[in-house]
Each structure stands twice: as C-alpha cells, then as structure tokens.
C-alpha cells in the first residue's frame, strides 16, 4: 500500500495494530477522522490517552474502575458473599447486561493456557484465594467459557479453595461447549446464571 504522506502512513500503521483492523480498514478510519472537525479528533485522542493513563483496576475484584473500588464492589445492595469468577472485563459487562445477577465478581485476567505460556501466576488467582480465605464468601460461581482452558482454570481454582469449604457452582451449560461467554445472548446467559449447578456435578459429567 503506497502512501502520499508519511504522517498518514504512520497513523494507518498504528491503527492497524488494533484487533480485527487491517490496513484497508485502518486507512478508511483515518481518512474518516481527517474529514471530521479537528475538535472531534482531539476529543478521541484525549479520551484514549486518559483511559490509558488514568484508568484503575478495582483493588477488590480487578474490574476496570475510575477509583480504588469499582461501582459494583462499592454498591451496598450487591451481595458480597456471592462471587462470580470471570475471565475478563467483557464477561462482567455481558453478565451485567442480563440483569439477573446481584453479587460481586472476580476478574482473572485470562485463563490458564500452557500452550500460550499463561500459568496460574499470570492471573489473579492468588488474590481470589485470599478473598475466599479472609472473607465470608458463601458461594463462588465459575463463569468461564466452556473450553479446555476454561475447564482447566475452573479445576485449578477449585483445588486451591477446596480446604476452605466454600460452595462452588458453575453456570448451566446453556452456553455451548467451546463458546466464548461474551458472545452468548443475554437470555441464554441470564438463564445459565440462574440455573447454575454445583461444580462437583460438572466434574462427574466430564
């Protein structure tokens, strides 16, 4: 792809590094920005800088937050004894969109995947174990995707918290095996949360 401007080429190259954005799409987006009022591009640029430099992660659940505690953890009407374990922030958003869950979350930041070089120490599993160990948690809901990596992560956490006698459940398999949680429709995901099953039962079925 030939460019008449080095500035344009640099902008396209940076934009094309985003997931799902190829060079042609990046060029279209950059040209679109050039057609917009300068103030609009400046707002976009400043918002991206702000989200990179000023965003926080909740010190309790690791969700994205504007302060030390996210709005969910800081909400006294949420059930702090019920904790839903998810892979990343997108899964929190997906479950919240169902309006079926009123507990807290724990964001792992990924799944155990030896093939990708991701081990338990690369995730927030130690802080989850500490939450179980140090606080009154009634139930942990495993809401990871139904993949080999998701099941491996569930089982690893289950073994880590087994000594603490906390109830463990997993979302019902209305979510197809191999599906990513964030792509499930809200009705199916909401029903899976409501009809969760004991985690031990899911082990027997595998």
Protein Blocks (a to p, Z undefined) as FASTA:
>chain_A
ZZfbfklmmmmmmmmmpghiafklmmmmmmmmmmpcfklmmmmmmmmmmmmmmpccdfkl
opacfbfbdfklmpmkbcfkbccddfblmlmmmmmmnopaccdcddehiacdfknopafk
lpcklmmmmmmmmmccfbdcdfbdcdfklmmmmmmmmmmmmmnopacddddfkbcghiaf
klpcfklmmmmmmmgccfklmmmmZZ
